[in-house]
Amino acid sequence: MSQNYTGSNPLITTEPYKELPANNYVESVSDSRQLDESKNNEGIQPFLNNEIAPTLSVAEAIAQMLENLGVSYAFGVAGGAMASLWGALSNSSIEVLNFRHEAGAAFAATEAYFANNRPTVVFTTAGPGITNSLTGLFAARGEGAKIILLSACTSAPQRGRWAIQETSTYTLPSGGIFTSGALFNYAITIESAAQLPQIFRKLALAMAQPGGFVAHLSIPTAVQTSLVENIALPQLDVSPFGMTASKEAIAKSVELLSSGPFAIWVGFGARDAADEIRQLAEKTGAAVICSPRGKGIFPEDHPQFVGVTGLGGHASVLTYMEQQPPLRTLVLGTRLGEPTSFWNSALVPKGGFVHVDIDPEVPGVVYSHVETFGVRSDIKTFVKELLQQLPDAPYSPISLPRPEHKAIELTTDVDYPVRPEVLMAGIQKIIVDGSNAIVMAECGNSFTWSTHFLQFAQANRYRVSTGVGAMGHAVTGVLGAALANNSKAVGIVGDGAMLMNNEISTAVKYKIPAIWIVLNDARYNMCHQGMKILGLKGADATIPPTNFAMIARGMGAEAIVVVRESDIEAALEQAMASTVPFLIDVVIDADRLAPSGGRNKSLAAQGIKSTSAKSAAKQVSFPMV
C-alpha cells in the first residue's frame, strides 16, 4: 500500500485524502460518493426553472433558503440595521427567539444543533451585535456545530460616514470576521441578489458534509430590501453523506489492531457510533476509555469501561495503562488535546495509535513523537468495517480497573453547607437515572465535579465544552438543548458563570423547560483552589454572596435555595416536576477540593509556579486525576 507522510514526522502515516480548499469550504465529498449534478435525482440542480417572483426581497429569499436547509430555530438579538431580515425570519416557518445577549444566543444555537442535528441560525444587528456573538461562534466552531450567522452591516453609500453602529472596513477588520478563516469556514458579504444561488449551493453542500460548519452571511441594510429578479435559485436537495476510509487504510488498521491487545479511546466525534463501538469492544475484549465530551457514548456501567481521561477524569485510567497496558490504542473522534489528555505520556501505548477522525490534520498533532496511523473517515462507517474484518476475542473475566468513588457519609444533623459530592449523588439519582434530560456542565469546578462523579449509560445526554471552555456556555446553552430536544435540560453551573451571562428571562418568555443547578460558593473556585495548590498568593477570586433564587424569581422563573444536604433530592424532584424554568441555588462547601489535579499539574508543567521562595521550596503533590 502507498503511504503519505504528514508533516516532518515519518512516524505519522495517513491514508491519501483530498486537500481542503484554502477557504475551508468543502465541495468534494468522500471517495465513496461523488455529487453528480448532471443527474436529475442526485446532488444539487442549481439552475432549474425555479425563478423567484420579483416581489420577493433578498431577506425573504434568504429566509426561504434557510427553511429549505432544514433550519428550525434562529437565536439572536435584533436591531434596526437588520429589521428587514428579522421580519423575514419572523414571518417564515423558522421559530425566532430573541435573546438578551448575542453570545448567549450563539451558545444556545450550538446546543440546539447537538440536540437535534439540524443547522441553526444566529442573527445579530451591526457593530456590537456581531462582536458580541463572536465568543459563542468561536465555541460553535470548536465544538463542531453547524451554525449560520446572519448579520447586518452598513450599506455601501453610508460607509465611512459615521453611521450608527457602522460596520465596514472603517470600523472592523474584514479578515476573520467577514472572510473565511479560523472562525468561519465560509464568510461573505452579500452585495447583490445575484450572489444568492452560489451562496446557497455552498451552504447546502456544507450542511450535508460530516463535521461542523460555521458560516457568516453579512447583509447590508439596503440590500436586505432589494428585490430578487430573474434569478433561478438552486433546488437544495442534498442528502447527508459519510466519509469512508480506503480499503488499504481499513486493511492496515485491522493488521495493526490484530497484532496485540488494544484499547479504544472514545471522543465526542464518535457520538453517532455508540452501538457499533459497543459491539466492537465486546467482540474484541478491548478496554474503553473516553474523553470528557465522550461520556456515555460507551456505557459507563459496562465492565469494559475503565474511566474518563483528562479534566475531571479518573485515576483508574492511569492504573490500567500501568498494570494492563495495551499494545495500541484505537482513537475514535477525539483530538486528544489538553482537556482530554493533558499531553500525558503515561497514556501512550507502546505500539502507538490508530487515530480515526474526519479532519486529516488531527492525527499525530498532540503526540507528534508517537507512531500514529491516521485514518480519515466517519467513525461509524470505519467501525462497521472493523466489525466485519477483526477476529473475535470476547471479553475475558479478568477485571479491569474501574472508576472509584469514595463512599459518601451522609449526616442528618450537620449537613450544611452542601458537599458537592453529595449534590452529584442526588443529580445522578433524580436526573441522570430518573429521567432522559440532557445534562450540561459549565466550565470550571462544575465541569470537574460533574465529569468525575456523574455516570451515563447513553450517548448524547452529557455536554461539556472543551474546545473553548467559555463561561456562560452551559448557562445559556441549556435553553437551546431543552428547546430542540423538546424536553427538560439541566445546566450544572457555577455562580461566576451565572452572573456573567444567563438567559433566565428568555427561558421565561418562551416557556423553555430549562433547569439551572447553581454551585454557589461565592468564588471563582477553580481559580481560587488552583492558585492555592500552585502556591500562588495574593490574587482575589472571591465574589460577593448572591441569592440566585431571588434573581430568578424576579425574572419570572421558579426557584429554591438549598443549604442542607437533606433537602437536595426534594429540590431536584420539584425542579423536574415544574412546567416552567426552574433554578436551584445550592450553597456548597467552597473548601471541598474539586477533582482538578490534572489541570493544575498541566499548568505547573507549562511553567506556572510560585514566585515566593517559601512556596517554591514547598513540594506540591498533585492527584492522579
C-alpha positions as CSV (number, residue, x, y, z in Angstrom):
1,M,0.0,0.0,0.0
2,S,1.2,3.5,-0.7
3,Q,1.6,5.8,2.3
4,N,1.5,9.6,2.6
5,Y,3.5,11.2,5.3
6,T,2.1,14.0,7.3
7,G,4.4,16.9,8.2
8,S,8.0,16.2,9.1
9,N,7.3,13.2,11.3
10,P,7.8,9.9,9.4
11,L,6.1,8.0,12.2
12,I,2.7,9.6,11.3
13,T,1.1,8.0,8.3
14,T,-2.3,8.7,6.9
15,E,-4.4,7.4,4.1
16,P,-4.5,9.6,0.9
17,Y,-7.1,12.3,1.1
18,K,-8.2,15.4,-0.9
19,E,-6.8,18.7,0.3
20,L,-9.3,21.2,1.6
21,P,-9.6,24.4,-0.4
22,A,-7.9,27.4,1.1
23,N,-11.2,28.9,2.3
24,N,-12.1,25.8,4.3
25,Y,-15.2,25.2,2.2
26,V,-15.5,21.6,1.0
27,E,-17.4,20.9,-2.2
28,S,-15.9,17.5,-2.7
29,V,-17.3,14.6,-0.7
30,S,-15.9,11.1,0.1
31,D,-14.4,8.7,-2.4
32,S,-17.4,6.6,-1.9
33,R,-19.9,9.2,-3.0
34,Q,-19.4,12.0,-5.6
35,L,-22.0,14.5,-6.4
36,D,-23.2,14.2,-9.9
37,E,-25.1,17.4,-10.8
38,S,-26.0,16.1,-14.3
39,K,-28.4,13.5,-12.8
40,N,-31.9,14.6,-12.1
41,N,-32.3,12.8,-8.7
42,E,-28.9,13.3,-7.1
43,G,-26.8,16.2,-5.8
44,I,-27.9,19.7,-6.5
45,Q,-29.7,21.1,-9.5
46,P,-28.7,24.7,-9.3
47,F,-30.3,26.1,-12.4
48,L,-33.8,24.7,-12.7
49,N,-36.6,26.8,-13.9
50,N,-37.3,28.0,-10.4
51,E,-37.3,31.7,-10.8
52,I,-38.5,33.8,-7.9
53,A,-41.2,36.3,-8.3
54,P,-39.7,39.9,-8.5
55,T,-41.7,40.9,-5.5
56,L,-39.6,38.8,-3.1
57,S,-36.9,40.7,-1.2
58,V,-33.4,39.4,-0.6
59,A,-34.3,39.0,3.1
60,E,-37.3,36.9,2.3
61,A,-35.3,34.8,-0.2
62,I,-32.7,34.1,2.5
63,A,-35.4,33.0,4.9
64,Q,-36.9,30.6,2.3
65,M,-33.5,29.1,1.6
66,L,-32.8,28.6,5.3
67,E,-36.1,26.8,5.6
68,N,-35.0,24.5,2.7
69,L,-31.7,23.8,4.5
70,G,-33.7,22.4,7.5
71,V,-33.3,25.3,9.9
72,S,-35.9,25.2,12.7
73,Y,-34.6,27.9,15.1
74,A,-33.0,31.3,14.9
75,F,-31.5,32.8,18.0
76,G,-30.4,36.4,18.3
77,V,-30.8,40.0,19.3
78,A,-32.4,42.2,16.7
79,G,-31.6,45.8,15.8
80,G,-32.6,48.5,13.3
81,A,-29.9,47.6,10.8
82,M,-31.3,44.1,10.3
83,A,-35.0,44.9,10.7
84,S,-36.0,43.6,7.2
85,L,-34.1,40.3,7.8
86,W,-35.6,40.0,11.3
87,G,-39.1,40.5,9.8
88,A,-38.5,37.9,7.1
89,L,-37.3,35.3,9.6
90,S,-40.3,36.1,11.9
91,N,-42.7,35.5,9.0
92,S,-41.2,32.2,8.0
93,S,-41.7,28.7,9.5
94,I,-38.4,29.2,11.5
95,E,-39.0,29.8,15.2
96,V,-37.3,33.1,16.1
97,L,-36.1,33.6,19.7
98,N,-35.0,37.0,20.9
99,F,-32.3,36.6,23.5
100,R,-30.8,39.1,25.9
101,H,-27.2,38.9,24.6
102,E,-25.8,37.7,21.4
103,A,-23.2,35.4,23.0
104,G,-26.0,33.6,24.8
105,A,-27.9,33.2,21.6
106,A,-24.9,31.7,19.9
107,F,-24.3,29.2,22.8
108,A,-28.0,28.2,22.7
109,A,-27.8,27.7,18.9
110,T,-24.8,25.5,19.3
111,E,-26.6,23.3,21.8
112,A,-29.8,23.2,19.8
113,Y,-27.7,21.8,16.9
114,F,-26.3,19.0,19.1
115,A,-29.8,18.2,20.5
116,N,-31.5,17.7,17.1
117,N,-28.7,17.6,14.5
118,R,-30.2,20.3,12.4
119,P,-28.4,23.5,11.4
120,T,-29.3,26.6,13.4
121,V,-29.2,30.3,12.8
122,V,-27.8,33.1,14.9
123,F,-28.9,36.7,13.9
124,T,-27.4,40.0,15.0
125,T,-27.5,43.6,14.1
126,A,-24.5,45.6,13.0
127,G,-21.5,46.6,15.1
128,P,-21.6,45.3,18.7
129,G,-24.2,42.7,17.7
130,I,-21.6,41.0,15.6
131,T,-18.7,41.3,18.0
132,N,-20.9,40.2,21.0
133,S,-21.7,36.9,19.2
134,L,-18.1,36.0,18.3
135,T,-17.3,34.1,21.6
136,G,-20.3,31.9,21.1
137,L,-19.5,31.3,17.4
138,F,-15.9,30.5,18.4
139,A,-17.3,27.8,20.6
140,A,-19.5,26.5,17.9
141,R,-16.6,26.1,15.6
142,G,-14.5,24.4,18.3
143,E,-17.4,22.1,19.2
144,G,-18.2,21.1,15.6
145,A,-21.7,22.6,15.3
146,K,-23.4,23.7,12.1
147,I,-24.3,27.3,12.5
148,I,-25.2,30.1,10.1
149,L,-24.7,33.7,11.4
150,L,-26.8,36.3,9.7
151,S,-25.6,39.8,10.5
152,A,-26.4,43.3,9.2
153,C,-23.7,45.7,8.0
154,T,-23.7,49.3,6.8
155,S,-24.8,49.9,3.3
156,A,-22.2,50.9,0.7
157,P,-23.2,54.6,0.3
158,Q,-23.1,55.2,4.1
159,R,-19.7,53.5,4.8
160,G,-17.1,55.8,6.2
161,R,-19.7,58.5,7.1
162,W,-20.1,57.6,10.8
163,A,-23.3,55.7,10.5
164,I,-24.9,54.5,13.7
165,Q,-23.1,51.2,14.7
166,E,-21.1,51.5,11.4
167,T,-19.9,48.1,10.3
168,S,-17.4,48.3,7.5
169,T,-13.7,48.2,6.9
170,Y,-13.5,51.6,8.5
171,T,-14.6,50.2,11.9
172,L,-13.9,46.4,11.9
173,P,-11.2,44.2,10.4
174,S,-12.5,42.3,7.5
175,G,-10.1,39.4,7.9
176,G,-11.5,36.7,10.2
177,I,-14.9,38.3,10.6
178,F,-16.1,38.8,7.1
179,T,-13.8,36.3,5.4
180,S,-13.2,32.6,5.8
181,G,-10.5,31.5,8.3
182,A,-10.1,30.3,11.8
183,L,-13.5,31.5,13.0
184,F,-15.7,30.9,10.0
185,N,-15.5,28.1,7.5
186,Y,-17.2,30.3,5.0
187,A,-18.0,34.0,5.1
188,I,-19.3,36.5,2.6
189,T,-20.9,39.9,2.4
190,I,-24.0,39.9,0.1
191,E,-23.9,43.0,-2.0
192,S,-26.3,41.7,-4.7
193,A,-29.2,39.2,-5.0
194,A,-27.2,37.7,-7.9
195,Q,-24.9,36.1,-5.3
196,L,-27.6,34.0,-3.7
197,P,-27.6,30.9,-6.0
198,Q,-23.9,30.1,-5.4
199,I,-24.1,31.1,-1.7
200,F,-26.9,28.6,-1.0
201,R,-25.3,25.9,-3.2
202,K,-22.2,26.1,-1.0
203,L,-24.3,26.1,2.2
204,A,-26.3,23.1,1.1
205,L,-23.1,21.1,0.4
206,A,-21.6,22.2,3.7
207,M,-24.6,21.2,5.8
208,A,-24.6,17.7,4.2
209,Q,-20.9,17.0,4.8
210,P,-19.7,15.3,8.1
211,G,-18.4,17.5,10.9
212,G,-19.1,21.1,11.8
213,F,-19.5,24.2,9.6
214,V,-19.9,27.8,10.8
215,A,-20.8,30.3,8.1
216,H,-21.3,34.1,8.2
217,L,-23.6,35.9,5.8
218,S,-23.4,39.7,6.3
219,I,-26.2,41.6,4.5
220,P,-26.1,45.4,4.2
221,T,-29.3,47.1,5.3
222,A,-30.2,48.4,1.9
223,V,-29.6,45.0,0.2
224,Q,-32.0,43.2,2.6
225,T,-34.9,45.1,1.0
226,S,-33.8,44.9,-2.6
227,L,-35.8,42.7,-4.9
228,V,-34.8,39.3,-6.3
229,E,-35.4,39.5,-10.1
230,N,-34.8,36.9,-12.9
231,I,-32.6,34.7,-10.7
232,A,-33.0,30.9,-10.6
233,L,-32.2,29.8,-7.1
234,P,-30.9,26.3,-6.5
235,Q,-33.1,23.4,-5.5
236,L,-31.4,22.5,-2.3
237,D,-31.7,18.7,-2.1
238,V,-28.5,17.2,-0.8
239,S,-28.6,14.1,1.4
240,P,-26.1,13.8,4.2
241,F,-23.1,11.7,3.3
242,G,-20.4,9.9,5.1
243,M,-16.7,9.8,4.6
244,T,-15.3,6.4,4.0
245,A,-11.7,5.2,4.5
246,S,-9.9,3.5,1.7
247,K,-9.8,-0.3,1.6
248,E,-6.0,-0.1,2.2
249,A,-6.5,2.1,5.3
250,I,-9.0,-0.4,6.7
251,A,-6.7,-3.3,6.0
252,K,-3.8,-1.6,7.6
253,S,-5.9,-0.8,10.7
254,V,-7.0,-4.4,11.0
255,E,-3.4,-5.6,10.8
256,L,-2.2,-3.2,13.5
257,L,-5.1,-3.9,15.9
258,S,-4.8,-7.6,15.4
259,S,-1.2,-7.8,16.5
260,G,-1.9,-7.5,20.2
261,P,-4.4,-6.2,22.8
262,F,-5.7,-2.8,22.1
263,A,-7.8,-0.1,23.9
264,I,-10.4,2.2,22.5
265,W,-10.3,5.9,23.3
266,V,-13.7,7.4,22.5
267,G,-14.3,11.1,21.8
268,F,-17.2,13.3,21.0
269,G,-16.8,12.8,17.3
270,A,-17.9,9.2,17.8
271,R,-21.3,10.1,19.3
272,D,-23.3,8.7,16.4
273,A,-21.5,5.3,16.6
274,A,-22.4,4.2,20.1
275,D,-23.9,0.9,19.1
276,E,-21.1,0.0,16.8
277,I,-18.4,0.9,19.4
278,R,-20.0,-1.3,22.0
279,Q,-20.2,-4.2,19.5
280,L,-16.5,-3.7,18.7
281,A,-15.5,-3.6,22.3
282,E,-17.4,-6.8,23.1
283,K,-16.2,-8.5,20.0
284,T,-12.5,-7.9,20.7
285,G,-12.4,-7.6,24.5
286,A,-10.9,-4.1,24.3
287,A,-10.9,-1.8,27.3
288,V,-12.6,1.5,26.7
289,I,-11.7,5.0,27.9
290,C,-13.3,8.2,26.9
291,S,-12.8,12.0,26.8
292,P,-14.9,14.3,29.0
293,R,-17.1,15.1,25.9
294,G,-17.3,11.4,25.1
295,K,-19.1,10.4,28.4
296,G,-21.9,8.0,27.8
297,I,-21.1,7.0,24.2
298,F,-19.8,3.8,25.7
299,P,-21.9,2.9,28.8
300,E,-20.0,3.9,31.9
301,D,-21.6,1.0,33.8
302,H,-20.1,-1.5,31.4
303,P,-17.4,-3.9,32.8
304,Q,-15.1,-2.9,29.9
305,F,-15.3,0.8,30.7
306,V,-12.1,1.9,32.6
307,G,-12.7,5.7,33.0
308,V,-12.7,9.2,31.8
309,T,-9.4,10.8,30.8
310,G,-8.3,14.4,31.2
311,L,-10.1,17.2,33.1
312,G,-12.2,15.7,35.9
313,G,-11.1,12.2,34.9
314,H,-10.4,9.0,36.8
315,A,-7.1,7.6,38.2
316,S,-8.3,4.2,37.0
317,V,-7.2,5.1,33.5
318,L,-3.6,5.5,34.6
319,T,-3.8,2.4,36.7
320,Y,-4.9,0.5,33.7
321,M,-2.1,1.9,31.5
322,E,0.4,0.9,34.1
323,Q,-0.9,-2.6,35.1
324,Q,-2.6,-3.9,31.9
325,P,-1.1,-1.7,29.1
326,P,-2.5,-2.3,25.6
327,L,-0.1,-2.6,22.6
328,R,-2.0,0.1,20.7
329,T,-4.9,2.4,21.2
330,L,-7.7,3.0,18.7
331,V,-8.6,6.7,19.0
332,L,-12.1,7.5,17.7
333,G,-13.2,11.1,17.2
334,T,-11.1,13.0,19.8
335,R,-8.3,15.5,19.2
336,L,-6.5,14.4,22.3
337,G,-6.0,18.0,23.4
338,E,-5.1,19.2,26.9
339,P,-8.7,18.7,28.3
340,T,-8.7,15.1,27.2
341,S,-5.0,14.0,27.7
342,F,-3.1,16.7,29.5
343,W,-0.4,15.6,27.0
344,N,0.4,12.8,29.5
345,S,3.0,10.3,28.1
346,A,1.5,7.7,30.5
347,L,-1.5,7.5,28.2
348,V,0.7,6.4,25.2
349,P,0.8,2.7,24.4
350,K,4.0,1.0,23.3
351,G,2.8,0.4,19.7
352,G,1.2,3.9,19.3
353,F,-2.1,5.0,17.9
354,V,-4.6,4.1,15.2
355,H,-6.3,7.5,15.1
356,V,-9.5,8.0,13.1
357,D,-11.0,11.4,12.5
358,I,-12.9,13.3,9.7
359,D,-10.2,16.0,10.0
360,P,-7.0,14.8,8.4
361,E,-4.9,17.3,10.4
362,V,-5.9,15.8,13.7
363,P,-3.9,12.5,13.9
364,G,-0.4,12.9,15.2
365,V,-0.6,16.6,16.3
366,V,-0.7,16.2,20.1
367,Y,1.7,13.2,20.4
368,S,3.9,14.1,17.5
369,H,6.7,11.8,18.6
370,V,4.4,8.7,18.8
371,E,3.9,6.3,15.9
372,T,0.4,7.1,14.6
373,F,-1.5,5.6,11.7
374,G,-4.0,8.2,10.8
375,V,-7.3,7.4,9.0
376,R,-9.7,10.0,7.6
377,S,-13.2,8.6,8.0
378,D,-16.6,8.9,9.5
379,I,-16.3,7.0,12.8
380,K,-19.5,4.9,12.3
381,T,-18.5,3.8,8.8
382,F,-15.0,2.9,10.0
383,V,-16.1,0.9,13.0
384,K,-18.6,-1.0,10.8
385,E,-15.8,-2.1,8.6
386,L,-13.7,-3.2,11.6
387,L,-16.6,-5.3,12.9
388,Q,-16.6,-7.2,9.6
389,Q,-12.9,-7.8,9.5
390,L,-11.5,-8.1,13.0
391,P,-11.4,-11.6,14.6
392,D,-13.4,-12.3,17.7
393,A,-11.6,-12.1,21.0
394,P,-14.5,-11.8,23.5
395,Y,-14.1,-10.0,26.8
396,S,-12.4,-12.2,29.4
397,P,-13.4,-12.2,33.1
398,I,-10.0,-10.6,34.0
399,S,-11.2,-7.5,35.8
400,L,-10.2,-4.1,34.6
401,P,-9.7,-1.0,36.9
402,R,-12.9,0.9,37.4
403,P,-13.5,4.5,38.4
404,E,-13.6,4.5,42.2
405,H,-15.7,6.8,44.2
406,K,-15.3,7.0,48.0
407,A,-18.4,6.2,49.9
408,I,-20.2,9.4,50.9
409,E,-21.0,9.6,54.6
410,L,-24.5,11.2,54.9
411,T,-25.4,13.1,58.0
412,T,-28.7,14.3,59.3
413,D,-27.6,16.7,62.0
414,V,-24.8,18.8,60.5
415,D,-25.4,18.9,56.7
416,Y,-24.6,22.5,56.0
417,P,-23.1,23.6,53.6
418,V,-23.7,21.1,50.9
419,R,-20.8,18.9,49.8
420,P,-20.5,18.9,46.0
421,E,-20.1,15.1,46.0
422,V,-23.5,14.7,47.8
423,L,-25.1,17.1,45.3
424,M,-23.7,15.0,42.4
425,A,-25.1,11.8,44.0
426,G,-28.6,13.5,44.1
427,I,-28.3,14.6,40.5
428,Q,-27.3,11.1,39.5
429,K,-30.3,9.6,41.2
430,I,-33.0,12.1,40.3
431,I,-31.9,13.4,37.0
432,V,-29.5,11.1,35.3
433,D,-31.1,7.8,36.3
434,G,-34.6,9.1,36.8
435,S,-35.1,11.0,33.5
436,N,-33.9,11.4,30.0
437,A,-32.9,15.0,30.4
438,I,-29.8,16.4,28.7
439,V,-27.3,17.4,31.4
440,M,-24.7,20.1,30.7
441,A,-21.8,21.2,32.9
442,E,-20.3,24.7,32.8
443,C,-16.5,25.1,32.7
444,G,-14.7,25.4,36.0
445,N,-15.3,23.2,39.0
446,S,-18.8,22.5,37.8
447,F,-17.2,20.7,34.9
448,T,-14.8,18.6,37.1
449,W,-17.4,17.6,39.7
450,S,-19.9,16.6,37.1
451,T,-17.4,14.8,34.8
452,H,-15.8,12.9,37.7
453,F,-18.9,11.8,39.6
454,L,-21.8,11.5,37.2
455,Q,-22.2,8.3,35.1
456,F,-24.1,8.0,31.8
457,A,-25.1,4.8,30.0
458,Q,-26.4,6.6,26.9
459,A,-24.8,8.8,24.3
460,N,-25.8,12.4,23.7
461,R,-27.0,13.0,27.3
462,Y,-24.0,14.8,28.7
463,R,-22.5,18.0,27.2
464,V,-19.4,20.0,28.2
465,S,-17.3,22.4,26.1
466,T,-13.6,21.7,25.9
467,G,-12.5,23.4,22.8
468,V,-13.2,26.9,24.1
469,G,-14.5,26.4,27.7
470,A,-16.2,29.7,27.8
471,M,-18.0,30.7,31.0
472,G,-21.7,31.1,30.1
473,H,-21.8,28.3,27.6
474,A,-23.9,25.9,29.7
475,V,-25.8,28.7,31.5
476,T,-27.3,29.8,28.1
477,G,-26.8,26.7,26.0
478,V,-29.2,24.8,28.2
479,L,-32.1,26.8,26.5
480,G,-31.1,25.5,23.1
481,A,-30.8,21.9,24.3
482,A,-34.2,22.0,26.0
483,L,-35.9,23.7,23.1
484,A,-34.5,21.4,20.3
485,N,-34.9,18.2,22.4
486,N,-38.4,19.2,23.4
487,S,-37.8,18.1,27.0
488,K,-36.0,19.1,30.2
489,A,-32.4,20.1,30.0
490,V,-30.2,20.7,33.1
491,G,-27.3,23.1,33.4
492,I,-24.8,22.4,36.3
493,V,-23.2,25.8,36.6
494,G,-21.1,28.0,38.9
495,D,-22.1,31.3,40.4
496,G,-19.4,33.1,38.4
497,A,-20.9,31.9,35.1
498,M,-24.4,32.6,36.3
499,L,-23.5,36.2,37.0
500,M,-21.7,36.5,33.7
501,N,-24.4,35.6,31.2
502,N,-27.7,34.0,31.9
503,E,-30.9,33.8,29.8
504,I,-33.5,33.2,32.5
505,S,-35.6,36.0,31.1
506,T,-35.5,34.4,27.7
507,A,-36.5,31.0,29.0
508,V,-39.4,32.5,30.9
509,K,-40.6,34.4,27.7
510,Y,-40.6,31.2,25.6
511,K,-41.6,28.8,28.4
512,I,-38.4,26.7,27.8
513,P,-38.1,23.9,30.4
514,A,-34.5,24.7,31.4
515,I,-33.2,23.9,34.9
516,W,-30.1,25.6,36.4
517,I,-28.3,24.0,39.4
518,V,-26.0,26.7,40.7
519,L,-23.0,25.7,42.7
520,N,-22.9,28.8,44.9
521,D,-19.6,29.2,46.7
522,A,-19.0,33.0,46.3
523,R,-15.8,32.3,44.4
524,Y,-14.3,31.6,41.0
525,N,-13.4,28.4,42.8
526,M,-11.3,26.6,40.2
527,C,-9.1,29.7,40.1
528,H,-9.1,30.0,43.9
529,Q,-8.3,26.4,44.5
530,G,-5.8,26.2,41.7
531,M,-3.8,29.2,42.9
532,K,-3.6,27.7,46.3
533,I,-2.4,24.4,45.1
534,L,0.2,26.0,42.9
535,G,1.5,28.1,45.8
536,L,0.5,31.4,44.3
537,K,-0.9,34.0,46.8
538,G,-2.4,37.4,46.7
539,A,-4.9,37.0,43.8
540,D,-8.5,37.6,44.7
541,A,-11.1,35.2,43.2
542,T,-14.0,35.9,45.6
543,I,-17.4,37.0,44.6
544,P,-20.0,38.8,46.9
545,P,-22.6,36.3,48.1
546,T,-25.6,36.2,45.7
547,N,-29.1,35.0,46.1
548,F,-29.7,33.5,42.7
549,A,-33.1,32.2,43.6
550,M,-34.3,35.7,44.3
551,I,-32.9,36.9,41.0
552,A,-34.6,34.0,39.1
553,R,-38.0,34.6,40.8
554,G,-37.6,38.3,39.9
555,M,-37.4,37.3,36.2
556,G,-40.5,35.1,36.4
557,A,-38.9,31.6,37.0
558,E,-39.5,29.3,39.9
559,A,-36.5,28.9,42.3
560,I,-35.5,27.4,45.6
561,V,-32.4,27.7,47.8
562,V,-30.8,24.6,49.2
563,V,-28.4,24.9,52.1
564,R,-28.7,21.4,53.6
565,E,-27.8,18.1,52.0
566,S,-31.1,16.5,53.3
567,D,-33.0,18.9,51.0
568,I,-31.3,18.1,47.8
569,E,-33.4,15.3,46.4
570,A,-36.7,17.1,47.2
571,A,-35.5,20.2,45.4
572,L,-34.4,18.2,42.3
573,E,-37.7,16.4,42.2
574,Q,-39.5,19.8,42.4
575,A,-37.5,21.2,39.6
576,M,-38.1,18.1,37.4
577,A,-41.9,18.3,38.1
578,S,-42.1,22.0,37.3
579,T,-43.5,23.1,33.9
580,V,-41.6,26.4,33.9
581,P,-37.9,27.4,34.0
582,F,-36.5,26.4,37.4
583,L,-33.3,27.4,39.3
584,I,-31.9,25.6,42.3
585,D,-29.4,27.7,44.3
586,V,-27.2,25.3,46.2
587,V,-24.9,26.8,48.8
588,I,-21.9,24.4,48.6
589,D,-18.8,23.9,50.7
590,A,-16.2,26.1,49.0
591,D,-13.3,24.3,50.6
592,R,-14.0,20.8,49.2
593,L,-11.3,20.3,46.6
594,A,-12.6,19.6,43.2
595,P,-11.0,16.7,41.1
596,S,-8.9,19.2,39.1
597,G,-5.4,18.0,40.0
598,G,-4.6,17.1,36.4
599,R,-5.3,20.6,35.3
600,N,-3.0,22.1,38.0
601,K,-0.3,19.6,37.1
602,S,-0.5,20.6,33.5
603,L,-0.2,24.2,34.4
604,A,2.8,23.5,36.5
605,A,4.4,21.6,33.7
606,Q,3.9,24.7,31.4
607,G,5.9,26.8,33.8
608,I,3.2,28.2,36.2
609,K,4.9,28.3,39.6
610,S,5.1,30.3,42.8
611,T,7.4,33.3,42.9
612,S,7.6,33.0,46.7
613,A,10.8,31.5,47.9
614,K,8.9,29.8,50.7
615,S,6.3,28.4,48.4
616,A,8.9,27.4,45.8
617,A,10.6,25.3,48.4
618,K,7.4,23.5,49.2
619,Q,6.8,20.3,47.3
620,V,3.4,20.3,45.7
621,S,1.7,16.9,45.4
622,F,-0.9,16.5,42.6
623,P,-3.7,14.0,42.4
624,M,-3.6,11.5,39.6
625,V,-6.8,12.7,38.0
